[in-house]
Amino acid sequence: MKLTKVYCDLFGHNYKLTKKVTHHVKEYTCSCCKKQLTTSSTGKLTELTEKRQEINLALERIYNNRTVRLQQKLISSSIY
Ligand SMILES: [Zn+2]
């Protein structure tokens, strides 16, 4: 565990996209040390804390609801 931390400190983290919260907000995890990042409200990457995880879950719910509603609207409008 310590070695991977040193590796990340020396060569930088190897972040991989792990979750798409919304179109703009995404979550990343370092494949070496498992450190997690997320997109903040300013569009910069910031550490994924418990609080941010909660915010992201709420965002995800709102975002998904909106997408579903938009799709339903498109479907119903294409029928008529
Ligand atoms: Zn790392």
PDB file of the backbone (N, CA, C, O) and the ligand in Angstrom, with CONECT records:
HET     ZN  A 101       1
ATOM      1  N   MET A   1       0.844  -1.201   0.000  1.00  0.00           N
ATOM      2  CA  MET A   1       0.000   0.000   0.000  1.00  0.00           C
ATOM      3  C   MET A   1       0.874   1.244   0.000  1.00  0.00           C
ATOM      4  O   MET A   1       0.589   2.223  -0.689  1.00  0.00           O
ATOM      5  N   LYS A   2       1.960   1.185   0.798  1.00  0.00           N
ATOM      6  CA  LYS A   2       2.861   2.335   0.900  1.00  0.00           C
ATOM      7  C   LYS A   2       3.590   2.584  -0.414  1.00  0.00           C
ATOM      8  O   LYS A   2       3.803   3.726  -0.820  1.00  0.00           O
ATOM      9  N   LEU A   3       3.967   1.489  -1.067  1.00  0.00           N
ATOM     10  CA  LEU A   3       4.706   1.595  -2.319  1.00  0.00           C
ATOM     11  C   LEU A   3       3.888   2.276  -3.404  1.00  0.00           C
ATOM     12  O   LEU A   3       4.409   3.102  -4.153  1.00  0.00           O
ATOM     13  N   THR A   4       2.600   1.930  -3.491  1.00  0.00           N
ATOM     14  CA  THR A   4       1.757   2.538  -4.511  1.00  0.00           C
ATOM     15  C   THR A   4       1.609   4.029  -4.249  1.00  0.00           C
ATOM     16  O   THR A   4       1.515   4.833  -5.177  1.00  0.00           O
ATOM     17  N   LYS A   5       1.591   4.383  -2.967  1.00  0.00           N
ATOM     18  CA  LYS A   5       1.485   5.797  -2.599  1.00  0.00           C
ATOM     19  C   LYS A   5       2.719   6.550  -3.082  1.00  0.00           C
ATOM     20  O   LYS A   5       2.617   7.655  -3.614  1.00  0.00           O
ATOM     21  N   VAL A   6       3.889   5.935  -2.888  1.00  0.00           N
ATOM     22  CA  VAL A   6       5.146   6.538  -3.354  1.00  0.00           C
ATOM     23  C   VAL A   6       5.142   6.649  -4.868  1.00  0.00           C
ATOM     24  O   VAL A   6       5.554   7.660  -5.437  1.00  0.00           O
ATOM     25  N   TYR A   7       4.670   5.591  -5.506  1.00  0.00           N
ATOM     26  CA  TYR A   7       4.601   5.588  -6.964  1.00  0.00           C
ATOM     27  C   TYR A   7       3.747   6.749  -7.462  1.00  0.00           C
ATOM     28  O   TYR A   7       4.126   7.454  -8.397  1.00  0.00           O
ATOM     29  N   CYS A   8       2.582   6.940  -6.824  1.00  0.00           N
ATOM     30  CA  CYS A   8       1.687   8.024  -7.227  1.00  0.00           C
ATOM     31  C   CYS A   8       2.331   9.381  -6.974  1.00  0.00           C
ATOM     32  O   CYS A   8       2.191  10.303  -7.779  1.00  0.00           O
ATOM     33  N   ASP A   9       3.036   9.499  -5.854  1.00  0.00           N
ATOM     34  CA  ASP A   9       3.697  10.761  -5.537  1.00  0.00           C
ATOM     35  C   ASP A   9       4.760  11.088  -6.573  1.00  0.00           C
ATOM     36  O   ASP A   9       4.952  12.246  -6.944  1.00  0.00           O
ATOM     37  N   LEU A  10       5.447  10.047  -7.032  1.00  0.00           N
ATOM     38  CA  LEU A  10       6.534  10.242  -7.999  1.00  0.00           C
ATOM     39  C   LEU A  10       6.021  10.452  -9.416  1.00  0.00           C
ATOM     40  O   LEU A  10       6.468  11.356 -10.122  1.00  0.00           O
ATOM     41  N   PHE A  11       5.084   9.612  -9.822  1.00  0.00           N
ATOM     42  CA  PHE A  11       4.670   9.626 -11.228  1.00  0.00           C
ATOM     43  C   PHE A  11       3.273  10.211 -11.452  1.00  0.00           C
ATOM     44  O   PHE A  11       2.824  10.363 -12.588  1.00  0.00           O
ATOM     45  N   GLY A  12       2.602  10.532 -10.356  1.00  0.00           N
ATOM     46  CA  GLY A  12       1.251  11.057 -10.493  1.00  0.00           C
ATOM     47  C   GLY A  12       0.231   9.938 -10.469  1.00  0.00           C
ATOM     48  O   GLY A  12       0.552   8.781 -10.739  1.00  0.00           O
ATOM     49  N   HIS A  13      -0.990  10.291 -10.145  1.00  0.00           N
ATOM     50  CA  HIS A  13      -2.045   9.286 -10.055  1.00  0.00           C
ATOM     51  C   HIS A  13      -2.487   8.834 -11.439  1.00  0.00           C
ATOM     52  O   HIS A  13      -2.362   9.555 -12.429  1.00  0.00           O
ATOM     53  N   ASN A  14      -3.003   7.624 -11.469  1.00  0.00           N
ATOM     54  CA  ASN A  14      -3.486   7.048 -12.720  1.00  0.00           C
ATOM     55  C   ASN A  14      -5.016   6.962 -12.665  1.00  0.00           C
ATOM     56  O   ASN A  14      -5.594   5.890 -12.487  1.00  0.00           O
ATOM     57  N   TYR A  15      -5.648   8.126 -12.823  1.00  0.00           N
ATOM     58  CA  TYR A  15      -7.100   8.192 -12.658  1.00  0.00           C
ATOM     59  C   TYR A  15      -7.854   7.577 -13.824  1.00  0.00           C
ATOM     60  O   TYR A  15      -7.523   7.771 -14.994  1.00  0.00           O
ATOM     61  N   LYS A  16      -8.883   6.825 -13.452  1.00  0.00           N
ATOM     62  CA  LYS A  16      -9.764   6.225 -14.444  1.00  0.00           C
ATOM     63  C   LYS A  16     -11.186   6.682 -14.141  1.00  0.00           C
ATOM     64  O   LYS A  16     -11.580   6.779 -12.979  1.00  0.00           O
ATOM     65  N   LEU A  17     -11.947   6.960 -15.185  1.00  0.00           N
ATOM     66  CA  LEU A  17     -13.339   7.356 -15.004  1.00  0.00           C
ATOM     67  C   LEU A  17     -14.134   6.188 -14.422  1.00  0.00           C
ATOM     68  O   LEU A  17     -14.197   5.114 -15.021  1.00  0.00           O
ATOM     69  N   THR A  18     -14.734   6.400 -13.265  1.00  0.00           N
ATOM     70  CA  THR A  18     -15.476   5.307 -12.628  1.00  0.00           C
ATOM     71  C   THR A  18     -16.972   5.533 -12.649  1.00  0.00           C
ATOM     72  O   THR A  18     -17.751   4.583 -12.564  1.00  0.00           O
ATOM     73  N   LYS A  19     -17.380   6.797 -12.761  1.00  0.00           N
ATOM     74  CA  LYS A  19     -18.819   7.047 -12.730  1.00  0.00           C
ATOM     75  C   LYS A  19     -19.146   8.367 -13.407  1.00  0.00           C
ATOM     76  O   LYS A  19     -18.463   9.374 -13.214  1.00  0.00           O
ATOM     77  N   LYS A  20     -20.195   8.340 -14.198  1.00  0.00           N
ATOM     78  CA  LYS A  20     -20.666   9.557 -14.827  1.00  0.00           C
ATOM     79  C   LYS A  20     -21.895  10.004 -14.052  1.00  0.00           C
ATOM     80  O   LYS A  20     -22.950   9.377 -14.137  1.00  0.00           O
ATOM     81  N   VAL A  21     -21.760  11.077 -13.304  1.00  0.00           N
ATOM     82  CA  VAL A  21     -22.869  11.548 -12.472  1.00  0.00           C
ATOM     83  C   VAL A  21     -23.855  12.340 -13.332  1.00  0.00           C
ATOM     84  O   VAL A  21     -25.040  12.014 -13.392  1.00  0.00           O
ATOM     85  N   THR A  22     -23.358  13.370 -13.987  1.00  0.00           N
ATOM     86  CA  THR A  22     -24.147  14.127 -14.956  1.00  0.00           C
ATOM     87  C   THR A  22     -23.273  14.322 -16.184  1.00  0.00           C
ATOM     88  O   THR A  22     -22.187  13.752 -16.291  1.00  0.00           O
ATOM     89  N   HIS A  23     -23.764  15.133 -17.103  1.00  0.00           N
ATOM     90  CA  HIS A  23     -22.986  15.393 -18.314  1.00  0.00           C
ATOM     91  C   HIS A  23     -21.644  16.048 -17.972  1.00  0.00           C
ATOM     92  O   HIS A  23     -20.646  15.830 -18.659  1.00  0.00           O
ATOM     93  N   HIS A  24     -21.632  16.852 -16.905  1.00  0.00           N
ATOM     94  CA  HIS A  24     -20.427  17.606 -16.551  1.00  0.00           C
ATOM     95  C   HIS A  24     -19.677  17.036 -15.359  1.00  0.00           C
ATOM     96  O   HIS A  24     -18.463  17.203 -15.244  1.00  0.00           O
ATOM     97  N   VAL A  25     -20.397  16.365 -14.474  1.00  0.00           N
ATOM     98  CA  VAL A  25     -19.784  15.867 -13.237  1.00  0.00           C
ATOM     99  C   VAL A  25     -19.468  14.383 -13.354  1.00  0.00           C
ATOM    100  O   VAL A  25     -20.338  13.559 -13.637  1.00  0.00           O
ATOM    101  N   LYS A  26     -18.202  14.069 -13.129  1.00  0.00           N
ATOM    102  CA  LYS A  26     -17.770  12.681 -13.206  1.00  0.00           C
ATOM    103  C   LYS A  26     -16.926  12.318 -11.993  1.00  0.00           C
ATOM    104  O   LYS A  26     -16.373  13.193 -11.325  1.00  0.00           O
ATOM    105  N   GLU A  27     -16.831  11.022 -11.714  1.00  0.00           N
ATOM    106  CA  GLU A  27     -15.995  10.559 -10.610  1.00  0.00           C
ATOM    107  C   GLU A  27     -14.862   9.713 -11.176  1.00  0.00           C
ATOM    108  O   GLU A  27     -15.046   8.915 -12.095  1.00  0.00           O
ATOM    109  N   TYR A  28     -13.677   9.918 -10.589  1.00  0.00           N
ATOM    110  CA  TYR A  28     -12.485   9.198 -11.039  1.00  0.00           C
ATOM    111  C   TYR A  28     -11.850   8.476  -9.861  1.00  0.00           C
ATOM    112  O   TYR A  28     -11.912   8.951  -8.727  1.00  0.00           O
ATOM    113  N   THR A  29     -11.240   7.328 -10.134  1.00  0.00           N
ATOM    114  CA  THR A  29     -10.512   6.596  -9.108  1.00  0.00           C
ATOM    115  C   THR A  29      -9.120   6.279  -9.629  1.00  0.00           C
ATOM    116  O   THR A  29      -8.963   5.850 -10.773  1.00  0.00           O
ATOM    117  N   CYS A  30      -8.110   6.489  -8.792  1.00  0.00           N
ATOM    118  CA  CYS A  30      -6.748   6.142  -9.164  1.00  0.00           C
ATOM    119  C   CYS A  30      -6.603   4.631  -9.099  1.00  0.00           C
ATOM    120  O   CYS A  30      -6.912   4.013  -8.080  1.00  0.00           O
ATOM    121  N   SER A  31      -6.135   4.042 -10.181  1.00  0.00           N
ATOM    122  CA  SER A  31      -6.033   2.579 -10.226  1.00  0.00           C
ATOM    123  C   SER A  31      -4.885   2.069  -9.373  1.00  0.00           C
ATOM    124  O   SER A  31      -4.782   0.864  -9.142  1.00  0.00           O
ATOM    125  N   CYS A  32      -4.014   2.963  -8.896  1.00  0.00           N
ATOM    126  CA  CYS A  32      -2.906   2.549  -8.032  1.00  0.00           C
ATOM    127  C   CYS A  32      -3.303   2.592  -6.557  1.00  0.00           C
ATOM    128  O   CYS A  32      -3.262   1.574  -5.865  1.00  0.00           O
ATOM    129  N   CYS A  33      -3.689   3.780  -6.080  1.00  0.00           N
ATOM    130  CA  CYS A  33      -3.922   3.949  -4.647  1.00  0.00           C
ATOM    131  C   CYS A  33      -5.394   4.086  -4.287  1.00  0.00           C
ATOM    132  O   CYS A  33      -5.728   4.247  -3.113  1.00  0.00           O
ATOM    133  N   LYS A  34      -6.272   4.024  -5.271  1.00  0.00           N
ATOM    134  CA  LYS A  34      -7.727   4.086  -5.074  1.00  0.00           C
ATOM    135  C   LYS A  34      -8.220   5.436  -4.565  1.00  0.00           C
ATOM    136  O   LYS A  34      -9.328   5.545  -4.040  1.00  0.00           O
ATOM    137  N   LYS A  35      -7.395   6.455  -4.723  1.00  0.00           N
ATOM    138  CA  LYS A  35      -7.829   7.801  -4.351  1.00  0.00           C
ATOM    139  C   LYS A  35      -8.911   8.234  -5.333  1.00  0.00           C
ATOM    140  O   LYS A  35      -8.797   8.002  -6.536  1.00  0.00           O
ATOM    141  N   GLN A  36      -9.975   8.873  -4.804  1.00  0.00           N
ATOM    142  CA  GLN A  36     -11.093   9.247  -5.657  1.00  0.00           C
ATOM    143  C   GLN A  36     -11.214  10.753  -5.824  1.00  0.00           C
ATOM    144  O   GLN A  36     -11.012  11.528  -4.889  1.00  0.00           O
ATOM    145  N   LEU A  37     -11.547  11.134  -7.036  1.00  0.00           N
ATOM    146  CA  LEU A  37     -11.739  12.541  -7.362  1.00  0.00           C
ATOM    147  C   LEU A  37     -13.114  12.733  -7.983  1.00  0.00           C
ATOM    148  O   LEU A  37     -13.701  11.800  -8.531  1.00  0.00           O
ATOM    149  N   THR A  38     -13.613  13.949  -7.889  1.00  0.00           N
ATOM    150  CA  THR A  38     -14.848  14.275  -8.583  1.00  0.00           C
ATOM    151  C   THR A  38     -14.759  15.684  -9.131  1.00  0.00           C
ATOM    152  O   THR A  38     -13.895  16.463  -8.730  1.00  0.00           O
ATOM    153  N   THR A  39     -15.648  16.006 -10.042  1.00  0.00           N
ATOM    154  CA  THR A  39     -15.678  17.350 -10.591  1.00  0.00           C
ATOM    155  C   THR A  39     -16.435  18.247  -9.611  1.00  0.00           C
ATOM    156  O   THR A  39     -17.547  17.917  -9.199  1.00  0.00           O
ATOM    157  N   SER A  40     -15.852  19.353  -9.248  1.00  0.00           N
ATOM    158  CA  SER A  40     -16.507  20.276  -8.331  1.00  0.00           C
ATOM    159  C   SER A  40     -17.438  21.199  -9.097  1.00  0.00           C
ATOM    160  O   SER A  40     -17.510  21.150 -10.325  1.00  0.00           O
ATOM    161  N   SER A  41     -18.147  22.037  -8.361  1.00  0.00           N
ATOM    162  CA  SER A  41     -19.106  22.953  -8.992  1.00  0.00           C
ATOM    163  C   SER A  41     -18.412  23.967  -9.894  1.00  0.00           C
ATOM    164  O   SER A  41     -19.040  24.554 -10.775  1.00  0.00           O
ATOM    165  N   THR A  42     -17.113  24.171  -9.672  1.00  0.00           N
ATOM    166  CA  THR A  42     -16.374  25.112 -10.509  1.00  0.00           C
ATOM    167  C   THR A  42     -15.757  24.435 -11.732  1.00  0.00           C
ATOM    168  O   THR A  42     -15.118  25.087 -12.558  1.00  0.00           O
ATOM    169  N   GLY A  43     -15.957  23.112 -11.836  1.00  0.00           N
ATOM    170  CA  GLY A  43     -15.458  22.384 -12.987  1.00  0.00           C
ATOM    171  C   GLY A  43     -14.063  21.822 -12.811  1.00  0.00           C
ATOM    172  O   GLY A  43     -13.509  21.199 -13.717  1.00  0.00           O
ATOM    173  N   LYS A  44     -13.490  22.053 -11.610  1.00  0.00           N
ATOM    174  CA  LYS A  44     -12.153  21.529 -11.335  1.00  0.00           C
ATOM    175  C   LYS A  44     -12.270  20.209 -10.589  1.00  0.00           C
ATOM    176  O   LYS A  44     -13.296  19.901  -9.983  1.00  0.00           O
ATOM    177  N   LEU A  45     -11.189  19.438 -10.649  1.00  0.00           N
ATOM    178  CA  LEU A  45     -11.193  18.165  -9.950  1.00  0.00           C
ATOM    179  C   LEU A  45     -10.859  18.370  -8.477  1.00  0.00           C
ATOM    180  O   LEU A  45      -9.942  19.113  -8.127  1.00  0.00           O
ATOM    181  N   THR A  46     -11.615  17.702  -7.633  1.00  0.00           N
ATOM    182  CA  THR A  46     -11.414  17.824  -6.205  1.00  0.00           C
ATOM    183  C   THR A  46     -11.590  16.457  -5.562  1.00  0.00           C
ATOM    184  O   THR A  46     -12.191  15.562  -6.157  1.00  0.00           O
ATOM    185  N   GLU A  47     -11.070  16.290  -4.347  1.00  0.00           N
ATOM    186  CA  GLU A  47     -11.133  15.002  -3.676  1.00  0.00           C
ATOM    187  C   GLU A  47     -12.587  14.603  -3.415  1.00  0.00           C
ATOM    188  O   GLU A  47     -13.409  15.432  -3.024  1.00  0.00           O
ATOM    189  N   LEU A  48     -12.887  13.338  -3.634  1.00  0.00           N
ATOM    190  CA  LEU A  48     -14.252  12.853  -3.429  1.00  0.00           C
ATOM    191  C   LEU A  48     -14.458  12.518  -1.950  1.00  0.00           C
ATOM    192  O   LEU A  48     -14.118  11.428  -1.489  1.00  0.00           O
ATOM    193  N   THR A  49     -15.016  13.471  -1.232  1.00  0.00           N
ATOM    194  CA  THR A  49     -15.291  13.258   0.189  1.00  0.00           C
ATOM    195  C   THR A  49     -16.678  12.646   0.336  1.00  0.00           C
ATOM    196  O   THR A  49     -17.419  12.520  -0.639  1.00  0.00           O
ATOM    197  N   GLU A  50     -17.017  12.270   1.556  1.00  0.00           N
ATOM    198  CA  GLU A  50     -18.334  11.686   1.820  1.00  0.00           C
ATOM    199  C   GLU A  50     -19.434  12.683   1.457  1.00  0.00           C
ATOM    200  O   GLU A  50     -20.467  12.319   0.896  1.00  0.00           O
ATOM    201  N   LYS A  51     -19.184  13.945   1.791  1.00  0.00           N
ATOM    202  CA  LYS A  51     -20.151  15.007   1.521  1.00  0.00           C
ATOM    203  C   LYS A  51     -20.371  15.161   0.004  1.00  0.00           C
ATOM    204  O   LYS A  51     -21.500  15.287  -0.468  1.00  0.00           O
ATOM    205  N   ARG A  52     -19.271  15.146  -0.728  1.00  0.00           N
ATOM    206  CA  ARG A  52     -19.374  15.292  -2.186  1.00  0.00           C
ATOM    207  C   ARG A  52     -20.073  14.092  -2.810  1.00  0.00           C
ATOM    208  O   ARG A  52     -20.791  14.218  -3.801  1.00  0.00           O
ATOM    209  N   GLN A  53     -19.850  12.928  -2.209  1.00  0.00           N
ATOM    210  CA  GLN A  53     -20.482  11.717  -2.712  1.00  0.00           C
ATOM    211  C   GLN A  53     -22.008  11.834  -2.586  1.00  0.00           C
ATOM    212  O   GLN A  53     -22.760  11.416  -3.466  1.00  0.00           O
ATOM    213  N   GLU A  54     -22.433  12.416  -1.461  1.00  0.00           N
ATOM    214  CA  GLU A  54     -23.863  12.643  -1.228  1.00  0.00           C
ATOM    215  C   GLU A  54     -24.418  13.605  -2.268  1.00  0.00           C
ATOM    216  O   GLU A  54     -25.478  13.373  -2.849  1.00  0.00           O
ATOM    217  N   ILE A  55     -23.685  14.683  -2.490  1.00  0.00           N
ATOM    218  CA  ILE A  55     -24.109  15.692  -3.470  1.00  0.00           C
ATOM    219  C   ILE A  55     -24.233  15.050  -4.849  1.00  0.00           C
ATOM    220  O   ILE A  55     -25.197  15.292  -5.575  1.00  0.00           O
ATOM    221  N   ASN A  56     -23.242  14.227  -5.201  1.00  0.00           N
ATOM    222  CA  ASN A  56     -23.241  13.570  -6.501  1.00  0.00           C
ATOM    223  C   ASN A  56     -24.435  12.629  -6.666  1.00  0.00           C
ATOM    224  O   ASN A  56     -25.027  12.546  -7.742  1.00  0.00           O
ATOM    225  N   LEU A  57     -24.781  11.920  -5.582  1.00  0.00           N
ATOM    226  CA  LEU A  57     -25.917  11.011  -5.640  1.00  0.00           C
ATOM    227  C   LEU A  57     -27.207  11.782  -5.880  1.00  0.00           C
ATOM    228  O   LEU A  57     -28.067  11.362  -6.653  1.00  0.00           O
ATOM    229  N   ALA A  58     -27.323  12.920  -5.199  1.00  0.00           N
ATOM    230  CA  ALA A  58     -28.505  13.772  -5.375  1.00  0.00           C
ATOM    231  C   ALA A  58     -28.554  14.318  -6.797  1.00  0.00           C
ATOM    232  O   ALA A  58     -29.603  14.320  -7.441  1.00  0.00           O
ATOM    233  N   LEU A  59     -27.410  14.776  -7.269  1.00  0.00           N
ATOM    234  CA  LEU A  59     -27.285  15.303  -8.643  1.00  0.00           C
ATOM    235  C   LEU A  59     -27.692  14.246  -9.663  1.00  0.00           C
ATOM    236  O   LEU A  59     -28.423  14.513 -10.617  1.00  0.00           O
ATOM    237  N   GLU A  60     -27.190  13.034  -9.424  1.00  0.00           N
ATOM    238  CA  GLU A  60     -27.433  11.930 -10.342  1.00  0.00           C
ATOM    239  C   GLU A  60     -28.931  11.651 -10.441  1.00  0.00           C
ATOM    240  O   GLU A  60     -29.463  11.410 -11.524  1.00  0.00           O
ATOM    241  N   ARG A  61     -29.601  11.688  -9.282  1.00  0.00           N
ATOM    242  CA  ARG A  61     -31.035  11.418  -9.244  1.00  0.00           C
ATOM    243  C   ARG A  61     -31.796  12.492 -10.041  1.00  0.00           C
ATOM    244  O   ARG A  61     -32.674  12.181 -10.846  1.00  0.00           O
ATOM    245  N   ILE A  62     -31.444  13.742  -9.800  1.00  0.00           N
ATOM    246  CA  ILE A  62     -32.097  14.852 -10.505  1.00  0.00           C
ATOM    247  C   ILE A  62     -31.847  14.742 -12.000  1.00  0.00           C
ATOM    248  O   ILE A  62     -32.758  14.886 -12.816  1.00  0.00           O
ATOM    249  N   TYR A  63     -30.596  14.485 -12.336  1.00  0.00           N
ATOM    250  CA  TYR A  63     -30.176  14.405 -13.739  1.00  0.00           C
ATOM    251  C   TYR A  63     -30.917  13.291 -14.469  1.00  0.00           C
ATOM    252  O   TYR A  63     -31.416  13.490 -15.576  1.00  0.00           O
ATOM    253  N   ASN A  64     -30.985  12.112 -13.841  1.00  0.00           N
ATOM    254  CA  ASN A  64     -31.664  10.978 -14.460  1.00  0.00           C
ATOM    255  C   ASN A  64     -33.150  11.240 -14.629  1.00  0.00           C
ATOM    256  O   ASN A  64     -33.728  10.906 -15.664  1.00  0.00           O
ATOM    257  N   ASN A  65     -33.776  11.838 -13.614  1.00  0.00           N
ATOM    258  CA  ASN A  65     -35.197  12.170 -13.700  1.00  0.00           C
ATOM    259  C   ASN A  65     -35.456  13.082 -14.874  1.00  0.00           C
ATOM    260  O   ASN A  65     -36.400  12.889 -15.640  1.00  0.00           O
ATOM    261  N   ARG A  66     -34.599  14.083 -15.002  1.00  0.00           N
ATOM    262  CA  ARG A  66     -34.767  15.076 -16.054  1.00  0.00           C
ATOM    263  C   ARG A  66     -34.622  14.429 -17.434  1.00  0.00           C
ATOM    264  O   ARG A  66     -35.381  14.728 -18.356  1.00  0.00           O
ATOM    265  N   THR A  67     -33.629  13.534 -17.559  1.00  0.00           N
ATOM    266  CA  THR A  67     -33.380  12.864 -18.836  1.00  0.00           C
ATOM    267  C   THR A  67     -34.566  12.001 -19.228  1.00  0.00           C
ATOM    268  O   THR A  67     -34.990  12.000 -20.383  1.00  0.00           O
ATOM    269  N   VAL A  68     -35.100  11.264 -18.255  1.00  0.00           N
ATOM    270  CA  VAL A  68     -36.243  10.399 -18.527  1.00  0.00           C
ATOM    271  C   VAL A  68     -37.432  11.234 -18.972  1.00  0.00           C
ATOM    272  O   VAL A  68     -38.118  10.894 -19.936  1.00  0.00           O
ATOM    273  N   ARG A  69     -37.674  12.347 -18.250  1.00  0.00           N
ATOM    274  CA  ARG A  69     -38.814  13.196 -18.578  1.00  0.00           C
ATOM    275  C   ARG A  69     -38.665  13.784 -19.989  1.00  0.00           C
ATOM    276  O   ARG A  69     -39.632  13.887 -20.744  1.00  0.00           O
ATOM    277  N   LEU A  70     -37.424  14.164 -20.319  1.00  0.00           N
ATOM    278  CA  LEU A  70     -37.150  14.742 -21.634  1.00  0.00           C
ATOM    279  C   LEU A  70     -37.417  13.713 -22.730  1.00  0.00           C
ATOM    280  O   LEU A  70     -37.978  14.036 -23.776  1.00  0.00           O
ATOM    281  N   GLN A  71     -37.008  12.472 -22.475  1.00  0.00           N
ATOM    282  CA  GLN A  71     -37.213  11.404 -23.446  1.00  0.00           C
ATOM    283  C   GLN A  71     -38.694  11.127 -23.646  1.00  0.00           C
ATOM    284  O   GLN A  71     -39.154  10.898 -24.765  1.00  0.00           O
ATOM    285  N   GLN A  72     -39.436  11.151 -22.534  1.00  0.00           N
ATOM    286  CA  GLN A  72     -40.878  10.913 -22.620  1.00  0.00           C
ATOM    287  C   GLN A  72     -41.545  12.011 -23.439  1.00  0.00           C
ATOM    288  O   GLN A  72     -42.453  11.764 -24.233  1.00  0.00           O
ATOM    289  N   LYS A  73     -41.062  13.236 -23.219  1.00  0.00           N
ATOM    290  CA  LYS A  73     -41.601  14.376 -23.941  1.00  0.00           C
ATOM    291  C   LYS A  73     -41.345  14.210 -25.449  1.00  0.00           C
ATOM    292  O   LYS A  73     -42.222  14.461 -26.277  1.00  0.00           O
ATOM    293  N   LEU A  74     -40.124  13.782 -25.776  1.00  0.00           N
ATOM    294  CA  LEU A  74     -39.744  13.602 -27.177  1.00  0.00           C
ATOM    295  C   LEU A  74     -40.577  12.504 -27.821  1.00  0.00           C
ATOM    296  O   LEU A  74     -41.024  12.631 -28.961  1.00  0.00           O
ATOM    297  N   ILE A  75     -40.777  11.430 -27.076  1.00  0.00           N
ATOM    298  CA  ILE A  75     -41.553  10.290 -27.603  1.00  0.00           C
ATOM    299  C   ILE A  75     -42.995  10.729 -27.851  1.00  0.00           C
ATOM    300  O   ILE A  75     -43.561  10.462 -28.910  1.00  0.00           O
ATOM    301  N   SER A  76     -43.581  11.405 -26.859  1.00  0.00           N
ATOM    302  CA  SER A  76     -44.981  11.796 -27.001  1.00  0.00           C
ATOM    303  C   SER A  76     -45.165  12.835 -28.096  1.00  0.00           C
ATOM    304  O   SER A  76     -46.194  12.860 -28.770  1.00  0.00           O
ATOM    305  N   SER A  77     -44.161  13.696 -28.273  1.00  0.00           N
ATOM    306  CA  SER A  77     -44.294  14.734 -29.291  1.00  0.00           C
ATOM    307  C   SER A  77     -44.104  14.150 -30.692  1.00  0.00           C
ATOM    308  O   SER A  77     -44.598  14.712 -31.669  1.00  0.00           O
ATOM    309  N   SER A  78     -43.393  13.030 -30.791  1.00  0.00           N
ATOM    310  CA  SER A  78     -43.184  12.431 -32.108  1.00  0.00           C
ATOM    311  C   SER A  78     -44.399  11.597 -32.530  1.00  0.00           C
ATOM    312  O   SER A  78     -44.551  11.262 -33.705  1.00  0.00           O
ATOM    313  N   ILE A  79     -45.266  11.264 -31.557  1.00  0.00           N
ATOM    314  CA  ILE A  79     -46.465  10.497 -31.899  1.00  0.00           C
ATOM    315  C   ILE A  79     -47.461  11.395 -32.631  1.00  0.00           C
ATOM    316  O   ILE A  79     -48.101  10.987 -33.601  1.00  0.00           O
ATOM    317  N   TYR A  80     -47.572  12.627 -32.137  1.00  0.00           N
ATOM    318  CA  TYR A  80     -48.572  13.533 -32.738  1.00  0.00           C
ATOM    319  C   TYR A  80     -48.046  14.318 -33.923  1.00  0.00           C
ATOM    320  O   TYR A  80     -48.780  15.109 -34.514  1.00  0.00           O
TER     321      TYR A  80
HETATM  322 ZN    ZN A 101      -2.810   7.240  -6.931  1.00  0.00          ZN2+
END
